[in-house]
């Protein structure tokens, strides 16, 4: 898509330089991306197993429909959807990307075409998911953007959005000065 848009704007020489740099960056940044996905999975898997609380959260529309926010643990149902989208999508990007980086391992031209389509479709879906996540984390939910900077959320905000998690933390004595470490 970039070729049709950028080539007429910057010319063939600049487009070539940018394309080569982007290809190298894409290929080398894939490895820390895959490591990050694996670490994220290991760190947060225990808090992202779906349960009946999440079914009730979705039934209540995540607090959009009706009064108040439905009870949630550390991660609500929507956050768990984002987690699993990133883990499964990241794994699909990683597997397909490795086959594309090392074509001799893919099996043949048809296999490479398959992995290329998988990589492209999953990549577009992941971009859409991260754009939605960025919206919710900035202007879509009051207090979320501030929590990213401080690493903590206001106790009242936590009670409203993650009441079961707050109850668990209070029972363990992990609430300090009206602040909690955020769920994300």
Protein Blocks (a to p, Z undefined) as FASTA:
>chain_A
ZZmmmmmmnojmlmmmmmmmmmmmmmmmmmmmmmmmmmmmmmmmmmmcccfklmmmmmno
nomgojdjddddfbdfklmmmmmmmmmmmmmmmmmmmmmmmmmlnopaklmmmmmmmmmm
mmmmmmmmmmmmmmmmmmmpghklmmmmnopacfklmmmmmmmlmmmmmmnopaghhiac
dfZZ
